[in-house]
Amino acid sequence: MLSSVLVSTPAIATDESAAELHFQRASKLAEQGNANEAEHEYLLGLNLAASPEAYNNLGVIYFKRQNFPRAAFAFKQAHSLRPEDSEISFNLGLALYKTGNSAAAIPHLSAGTASKNHAADAHYLLGACYYELKRWQQSVKELELARQQQPDRAEILFLLVRAYRMGREPKKSLQAAAELLERHPDAPLVHETLGEAYDMVSQPRQAEEEFKRAIKGAPDAPQLHFLLGYLYWRWKRFPEAVEPLERETRINPTFAPSYFYLGNIALKRGSAMEAAEKLKHALELDPNYGEACLGLGQVYVKLMRFEEAIPLFRRAVSLLPERVEPHHWLGRTLAQVGDIEEGRKELAQVERMNAEQRQRATETLNRAAAPAPVDASRVLSH
């Protein structure tokens, strides 16, 4: 998917001539598969002279190693030297997307749609970025543009099914699903879709089989192992959940939920230090992950590190405004460190939220139990 660029830097000065020799050697080494030596030659040359091609190709080396932050840095250097190059823009957008920074990736992927080699890929990745940002209409627009160029590509159709569903366009979602099933009846993504459908209707055994079929068909596809691990977690099959979640961290190392659920399982097992490590990593990847804030705070309470837990609970309260648990844990922990008054306020908020939930439940029940109005003209008299 990435674009390498042939090195053609003119030799103007002595340093540039020497750099050119390093870049030429690096290109040959990279073609021969000697990535480590190629990296060394690119770095030697770049110490002498800046080159957008060299930075780009160095980024390709890092990307193939799945070192996405370093790849993004190298592509940024190339882009700063040649901002009008759509291939470099695409590479930078792809690397930023892989680091989990969808918002930053969007302008570069947008420029990458002008690429001769990667226009469809750029539209697809833009659709994925907008999907992650919950901007459903923009996601659909980009995915439809990708589908126009690559109508048989299964992952485009798969994401379209989800984007239309999330955007509350069920008919179009069903149409995309029907096309996916028609074009790719045995594709891993079809099994993934079926697995999610079974899980939604509480049929975990059937969902498990579909996820396993999807994994067998695409063992290195991102999020398939996570879905299986999450299924096990939801059904409290915690020992079985660990292996697929750990596998997901190797395939998709920037996906924060895998680390969160591994941390949650470690906490349930009583391994507080392991839980803290996993949950901290989830927050490093996604600082706005409210459940991870709450979970790490709970770990610190278990470790008697109350002062460290309090700011995490405060953060969880702001990130999860509809949830009662952050207020409960914050109130308890504040009382534990002697801040009785503020602790009471938080626990009072818990009571108010619980009362509101009970009231809503009662109103819902009353509406369901109320007799429906009847047209009097249709009531038979005896």
Secondary structure, DSSP 4 states (H G I P E B T S, - for coil): ------------SHHHHHHHHHHHHHHHHHHTT-HHHHHHHHHHHHTT---HHHHHHHHHHHHHTT-HHHHHHHHHHHHHH-TT-HHHHHHHHHHHHHTT-HHHHHHHHHHHTT-TTTHHHHHHHHHHHHHHTT-HHHHHHHHHHHHHH-TT-HHHHHHHHHHHHHTT-HHHHHHHHHHHHHH-TT-HHHHHHHHHHHHHTT-HHHHHHHHHHHHHH-TT-TTHHHHHHHHHHHTT-HHHHHHHHHHHHHHSTT-HHHHHHHHHHHHHTT-HHHHHHHHHHHHHH-TT-HHHHHHHHHHHHHTT-HHHHHHHHHHHHHH-TT-SHHHHHHHHHHHHTT-HHHHHHHHHHHHHHHHHHHHHHHHHHHHHHSPPP--GGGSPP-
